[in-house]
């Protein structure tokens, strides 16, 4: 009886490990090459970066006297599986000049 219980517990453990590995391989990793850029007008543009499944960052840049300055940045979390769609955003506090 103990052998059957041990074999059953080991089988459940192995199935959960295999399932976890399969899920880890399905996750989408963020792009290392950057993101999409949209020009708003002559002196401003926006960059959208993929930060993983459901996470993006949006950064607003401004060109002032030939230098690029970050005006604002937000991190966006979206869940399109719910009805209505839930979109949350958080301001990125550590905005650094580039």
TIZA-66591 format. One line per field, with one value per residue (C-alpha): x, y, z; residue in three letters. Coordinates in nm, 2 decimals. Example, Ala and Ser with C-alpha at 12.3 -4.5 7.8 and 13.67 -1.06 7.14 Angstrom:
REM residues 2
xx c(1.23;1.37)
yy c(-0.45;-0.11)
zz c(0.78;0.71)
resn c(ALA;SER)
***
This chain:
REM residues 98
xx c(0.00;0.28;0.45;0.14;0.10;0.46;0.44;0.12;0.27;0.58;0.37;0.17;0.49;0.65;0.33;0.33;0.70;0.65;0.35;0.55;0.83;0.59;0.43;0.77;0.86;0.53;0.59;0.68;1.00;1.03;1.20;1.56;1.58;1.36;1.00;0.78;0.82;0.55;0.62;0.36;0.49;0.81;0.96;0.79;0.77;0.65;0.82;0.62;0.82;0.70;0.78;0.64;0.29;0.03;0.29;0.41;0.59;0.50;0.76;0.70;1.01;1.07;1.35;1.48;1.78;1.90;1.88;1.62;1.44;1.20;0.88;0.67;0.67;0.40;0.39;0.07;-0.08;-0.37;-0.60;-0.81;-0.96;-1.21;-1.53;-1.50;-1.13;-0.91;-0.62;-0.41;-0.12;0.15;0.38;0.75;0.92;1.28;1.28;1.64;1.77;1.93)
yy c(0.00;0.24;0.16;0.25;0.58;0.67;0.59;0.79;1.09;1.07;1.06;1.37;1.55;1.46;1.57;1.91;1.96;1.88;2.11;2.39;2.35;2.35;2.67;2.84;2.76;2.92;3.26;3.54;3.72;4.10;4.21;4.30;4.52;4.80;4.89;5.08;5.45;5.69;6.05;6.29;6.62;6.79;6.78;6.49;6.12;5.82;5.48;5.17;4.88;4.53;4.43;4.07;3.92;4.20;4.46;4.76;5.08;5.41;5.69;6.04;6.21;6.58;6.72;7.05;7.23;6.91;6.70;6.43;6.48;6.23;6.42;6.14;5.76;5.51;5.13;4.97;4.64;4.52;4.22;4.18;3.85;4.02;4.19;4.49;4.51;4.62;4.85;4.98;5.22;5.34;5.64;5.55;5.75;5.71;5.92;5.99;6.23;6.07)
zz c(0.00;0.08;-0.25;-0.44;-0.25;-0.31;-0.68;-0.70;-0.53;-0.75;-1.06;-0.96;-0.87;-1.21;-1.40;-1.22;-1.30;-1.67;-1.68;-1.52;-1.77;-2.06;-1.93;-1.89;-2.25;-2.37;-2.21;-2.44;-2.35;-2.41;-2.73;-2.67;-2.99;-2.86;-2.94;-3.18;-3.24;-3.35;-3.44;-3.30;-3.45;-3.54;-3.19;-3.01;-3.05;-2.85;-2.79;-2.70;-2.56;-2.49;-2.13;-2.14;-2.16;-2.10;-2.00;-2.21;-2.14;-2.32;-2.31;-2.45;-2.58;-2.68;-2.89;-2.74;-2.89;-3.05;-2.74;-2.66;-2.33;-2.17;-2.09;-1.94;-1.90;-1.80;-1.76;-1.89;-1.78;-2.00;-1.96;-2.28;-2.16;-1.93;-2.02;-2.01;-2.09;-1.79;-1.85;-1.56;-1.58;-1.34;-1.39;-1.41;-1.14;-1.23;-1.56;-1.66;-1.92;-2.23)
resn c(UNK;UNK;UNK;UNK;UNK;UNK;UNK;UNK;UNK;UNK;UNK;UNK;UNK;UNK;UNK;UNK;UNK;UNK;UNK;UNK;UNK;UNK;UNK;UNK;UNK;UNK;UNK;UNK;UNK;UNK;UNK;UNK;UNK;UNK;UNK;UNK;UNK;UNK;UNK;UNK;UNK;UNK;UNK;UNK;UNK;UNK;UNK;UNK;UNK;UNK;UNK;UNK;UNK;UNK;UNK;UNK;UNK;UNK;UNK;UNK;UNK;UNK;UNK;UNK;UNK;UNK;UNK;UNK;UNK;UNK;UNK;UNK;UNK;UNK;UNK;UNK;UNK;UNK;UNK;UNK;UNK;UNK;UNK;UNK;UNK;UNK;UNK;UNK;UNK;UNK;UNK;UNK;UNK;UNK;UNK;UNK;UNK;UNK)
***
